[in-house]
């Protein structure tokens, strides 16, 4: 690129608007971070901690509901019913949905970093490697026993936010290949 071409490019109004936008955004971020008082930083950390705890409690509640539904199904001595299938399917879906909400919060930076690293990410990786595939296997077996059609499959596209967290924060883990 010659000097005249470079000057022409720099003189273009759209280039300066982009430069101004990027510079303003970067400067705004640094001013906000540097201008935060110690009490504001402390309050922000407390909000992240409280948000993490709320996600932990909700995840635990949904997990207990799900495991109770599976336990009730496993302890049954007679043939499973459609109600049993619906119970396991619904509570499982609610549990995995809570994991998706939790994963979105991790990606958005709305959780305590220590909770994300030590609790949320391992739970998400375990769900992707074990819980979700077994959930679909269990539902297929239940459907076969009650004679109902069931075509559910573990598709990455349904759990993209979980994969995003696992790939970003647990990149040293090997994730299972899941069909699109």
C-alpha positions in Angstrom: 0.0 0.0 0.0 1.5 3.4 -1.0 1.5 6.4 1.3 -1.2 8.1 -0.7 -3.5 5.1 -0.4 -2.9 4.9 3.3 -3.8 8.6 3.7 -6.9 8.1 1.6 -7.9 5.2 3.8 -7.3 7.1 7.0 -9.3 10.1 5.6 -12.4 8.0 5.1 -15.1 8.9 7.6 -16.1 5.3 8.3 -12.6 4.4 9.4 -12.6 7.2 12.0 -16.0 6.3 13.3 -14.8 2.7 13.9 -11.6 4.0 15.5 -13.6 6.4 17.7 -16.0 3.6 18.7 -13.3 1.1 19.7 -11.3 3.7 21.5 -14.3 5.0 23.4 -15.3 1.5 24.4 -11.9 0.6 25.7 -11.5 3.9 27.5 -14.9 3.5 29.0 -14.1 0.1 30.3 -10.9 1.2 31.9 -12.5 4.4 33.5 -15.2 2.2 35.0 -12.8 -0.3 36.4 -10.4 2.3 37.7 -13.1 4.6 39.1 -14.7 1.8 41.2 -14.2 2.4 44.9 -13.2 -0.4 47.2 -16.7 -0.6 48.5 -18.2 -0.9 45.0 -15.7 -3.6 44.1 -16.6 -5.4 47.4 -20.4 -5.1 46.6 -19.8 -6.4 43.1 -17.9 -9.4 44.4 -20.7 -10.0 46.9 -23.3 -9.9 44.1 -21.3 -12.5 42.2 -21.0 -14.7 45.3 -24.8 -14.4 46.0 -25.6 -15.2 42.4 -23.4 -18.2 42.5 -25.0 -19.5 45.6 -28.5 -19.0 44.1 -27.4 -21.1 41.1 -25.9 -23.7 43.4 -29.1 -24.0 45.4 -31.3 -24.2 42.3 -29.1 -26.8 40.6 -29.1 -28.9 43.8 -32.9 -28.7 44.0 -33.3 -29.7 40.4 -30.8 -32.5 40.7 -32.5 -33.9 43.8 -35.9 -33.8 42.0 -34.3 -35.6 39.0 -32.6 -38.3 41.1 -35.7 -38.9 43.1 -37.7 -39.5 39.9 -35.1 -41.9 38.7 -35.0 -43.7 42.1 -38.7 -44.0 42.1 -38.6 -45.6 38.7 -35.7 -48.0 39.7 -37.5 -49.1 42.8 -40.7 -49.9 40.9 -41.6 -53.6 40.9 -44.3 -53.4 38.3 -44.1 -52.3 34.7 -43.3 -48.6 34.2 -46.1 -46.2 33.1 -46.3 -43.2 31.0 -46.4 -41.1 34.2 -43.0 -42.6 35.3 -41.6 -41.7 31.9 -42.9 -38.2 32.1 -41.6 -37.7 35.6 -38.0 -38.7 34.6 -38.2 -36.8 31.3 -39.5 -33.6 32.9 -37.3 -33.5 36.0 -34.3 -34.3 33.8 -35.1 -31.5 31.4 -35.5 -29.1 34.3 -32.2 -30.1 35.7 -30.4 -29.8 32.4 -32.1 -26.5 31.8 -30.7 -25.2 35.1 -27.3 -26.3 34.0 -27.8 -24.2 30.8 -28.8 -21.2 32.8 -25.8 -21.7 35.1 -23.5 -22.0 32.1 -24.8 -18.8 30.6 -24.1 -17.0 33.9 -20.6 -18.4 33.9 -20.0 -17.2 30.3 -21.5 -13.8 31.1 -19.3 -13.3 34.2 -22.3 -13.3 36.5 -20.8 -15.8 38.9 -18.0 -16.0 41.4 -14.9 -17.1 39.5 -14.0 -19.7 42.2 -17.5 -21.2 42.1 -17.3 -21.4 38.3 -13.9 -23.1 38.3 -14.4 -25.4 41.3 -18.1 -26.3 41.1 -19.9 -25.2 37.9 -17.4 -26.3 35.2 -16.8 -29.8 36.7 -20.6 -30.3 37.0 -21.1 -29.2 33.4 -18.4 -31.5 32.1 -19.8 -34.4 34.0 -23.3 -33.7 32.6 -21.9 -33.7 29.1 -19.8 -36.8 29.5 -22.2 -38.9 31.6 -25.6 -37.6 32.8 -27.1 -36.3 29.6 -26.2 -39.3 27.4 -27.5 -41.7 30.2 -30.6 -39.6 30.5 -31.5 -40.2 26.8 -30.6 -43.9 27.1 -32.8 -44.3 30.2 -35.7 -42.6 28.4 -35.3 -44.8 25.4 -35.4 -48.0 27.6 -38.4 -46.7 29.5 -40.2 -45.9 26.2 -39.5 -49.4 24.9 -40.8 -51.0 28.1 -44.1 -49.0 28.0 -44.4 -49.4 24.2 -44.2 -45.7 23.4 -42.2 -44.3 20.5 -39.3 -42.2 21.5 -36.7 -40.6 19.2 -34.8 -38.3 21.6 -31.1 -38.1 21.1 -28.2 -36.2 22.7 -27.5 -33.4 20.2 -24.8 -30.8 20.7 -27.1 -28.2 19.2 -29.4 -28.6 22.2 -26.6 -28.1 24.7 -24.4 -25.5 23.0 -24.0 -23.3 26.0 -22.8 -26.2 28.1 -20.2 -27.1 25.4 -19.1 -23.4 25.3 -18.3 -23.4 29.0 -16.6 -26.8 28.8 -14.5 -25.8 25.9 -13.6 -22.5 27.3 -12.9 -23.4 30.9 -12.1 -27.1 30.8 -10.2 -27.3 27.5 -7.8 -29.9 28.8 -10.7 -32.4 29.1 -11.7 -34.6 26.2 -15.4 -34.1 25.4 -17.4 -36.9 23.8 -18.2 -36.5 20.1 -21.9 -35.7 19.9 -23.9 -35.6 16.7 -25.0 -32.3 15.4 
